[in-house]
C-alpha cells in the first residue's frame, strides 16, 4: 500500500497493521517524540508512512516492514540541519575484505540495527504532525522530535557519528581512507567490520570474538545477527570451511525480468551484439519505453556482483536522454543475457598457501591490475573507453568501464590514461590494506605521518607489496616505467602523470601482457561469443 487508507483495504491488511503497530511501539520505547500543544506559530514537518515487503535470498517475502519517516523536503538548511553527509562502506573495500577472509577461513557474521537512526539524538527544535492511527493525549496535537527520524536530511550523519563513537569505545578504529571500515587489534588476528547504514558484516578467525562483538553492540542497540548469507540484496554462499565464497543476485535478476516483462524471453550468450554499434538517435522522435528505469535497474548488479555486463550497461547509459528502438533492443539483450546467467557471480577462493596468521596474510597480499582501452571507438565524440579489473590474491574485487574524459590522439596515450585511472582505484585498496595492518599492529601513528609527508612512504614499500599493473601496449608500459614523456605525449594533462609518479616511488610495477589473455578487454568493447566465453571465466562463474 502507498498510504494508511490503502493499508486498511489491502488483502494482507492484518500483516500491515501489525507491522505499523510494532513500528509505533518501537518509536515510543525509544522516546523518539514527545506530544506537545501547538502554538500556531511553529513550522510543522509532515510524517510519511513507508511500506515494504522484505524478501530473502530466494525472493520470498519474510517480513512486512512499516517505517514512519519525516518529510525532509520541508526542512530548511542551517535551521533544521547543518550538514547532510553520511558515509557508507565502499563496495570495492567490502569485496576486498570478503576476499581476504577466505584466505584464513574467517568466520563471517552479518548484523542489522533495528531502527538505527532512532538511536541518535536530535538537538534541533522540530515539530511534526502525528502519524495516522497514533493516539494523542487530550489537548496535544503535535509531536516534538527528540531523536533523528528516518527521512531527516541529517539523520544518516547523526547515526554514523553515534555508531563510530560506540565502536571506538569497543576498540575499533575507522580507516581514514575508507569510511565505515573499522579494524580492531587482537594480536595477530585482527577483527574487521564494515557498515552500510544499518547493515554490517564483522569477520574474524575466532567465532567467540565475533559473538562478543555482537553482544556488546546489543547492549546499546537493538541488533539481530546470523551467519553471512544475504547482504544488501546480494546472496552470499559459503562452503569448504569458509575458504570458498560466492556473491550473486538471482532474486534481483528475477524481479527485474518480471518488472520489465522479460521473464519469458529467450536467453542470450553475450550481453551485447558485437556487430551492432550504439549510435546517437538520428531522429528527434523518442522511443516510448522505460529506458531510464531499465538502465538504472541494470546498473545495480553491474556495480555489485555482475562485472560481465558493465561494458554493455556503460554504453547504454550514454543514451538515456533520447533513446531509440536500437537502444531499447540493447537493454533487452542485456536482460536476456542475465536470464541465461542468473546464477553467475563473483567467486572468491583460497588461492594462496597457508599463513601463520591473518596479519601474516595481510603483509603478503598481492594486488594485480589489468587495464585496457579501445581507441576512438565512440562514433560521436571519438573518445576512447577505459576498462580495468583489480584482483586481490587472484580474486576480482573491483572493475570499471568508462568513457575517457579527453580525446586521446594515439593508442599509447589512450592506454596510458586507462592505466592511470586503474591505478588510482587500486591505490585506494592498497592504502586501506596498509591502514588495516597499521591498526592491527597498534601503529596508528604511521597513518598520521602518511598524511603529512614521506615518513610512512618507506613503510609502504617495505611492508606492503607494490601494485602489479599489466597493460597490453608496449609504448604505455615504457612511458610508465621511465617517465619519458616525449614531445608526442607532452600534451597529456598533469593529472595523468600520477601513474609514472607511483612507479618511481616504488608503489607500482608495470609489465606488458599480451592482448588476448587480458581480462580487461571485456570492459572496452563487445566481443564475439568465442572470445567472450574464453575471458568470462576470469570474471564471473
C-alpha angles and dihedrals in degrees: 000000000000098000144010093270092054090047091062092052096044119116087237095042093138092058092048092046092051090050091049093050090048090053093050090048091053091050091052093047092052093047093237094160144012124215112242138173118256119242093195092237104076125096112249125212116207122230124227127204114218124201126200138163110222116213136195130233091285095051095253118142109250102165142021106221125197120182129186108218135183120238097243091186088080094057121104124220117249089012106060098016140012105202135005101200112130119168128214131189116282108247093225091051091050091051090048091054090051091047090052092048094064092057093067096025094245123191110245124204127184119208137184131204112222110221092355099176091049090070093065118086122238113220095182121095103241131160129200141184114257114258118251113281096019113133112231125198115250113280094015118110106160138051123228108215110228097171137039111277127203108266097037111123094232100037094097092054093047091052093049093052091049093049092046090052092049094048090046090059088053091055100261120137123202116232109244092217096047117040115212091026109115131186131192124196113236104162112272092341108066122192115236122199132178129185133199105191100294100349122081147170125214123187138184140146089250119069090195090060091052092050088052092052092050091047092054092048090049090059091065104026138030101257134177120193142178140156112300111270107124127031130166093340093312123121112224118194124190132191143146093061093307093305092111126055134174128197116198141143110215094148091053091049092051092049092048093050091048092049094054096039093249098120093106098042124122113258124243130213096222131038094230139024109250090207094060124078117204104228131176117277105273093204133052091235111106118216110243103238139113090258099149093047092049094046090049090051090054093049093067098060092037090059098039113038112338108073089158090080097042097099094048092047091047091057094045092050090065091068104050093114099063112003122185131204088269091061093045089052087053091055091050089049091056091048091049088053090049090053092056092047102034092134095051119110147134115312119205115192136173098258100164132066128266120298129209091227143344090264090054089052093050092055090054099046113135119210111198123187130193118191132182141167138196116218123247093324094147101104095207108041099016093232124150128238124238118217129178143158128202123206127194110201088340095310120116111240105156139022141163145192116189140154109249115248094227135050106249118210101210140023089249091057093046091051092047092052090049092050091049092054092047093051092052089058093043093049089058090058091046091050092050089049089053092050092050090053093046093050092044090054093043093246100129091147091073091064091055091049090051091060091051101049146281101345095096099033091083088051087053094058095042102047105026124054116243118251113265110223120190122192130174097220117086093201093055091047090052094049092047093050098042103029086223102153101181125194092280092060102035091100095064110117117260094248091065091063087076093093094055090047093053091049091052090050091054095244095113135037119199124204135167123256127189115257098238100059093041106117091198087072089082089063098057106046144008110267133206116261090256096053092040091053092050096050100037091072089071092051111040136357 
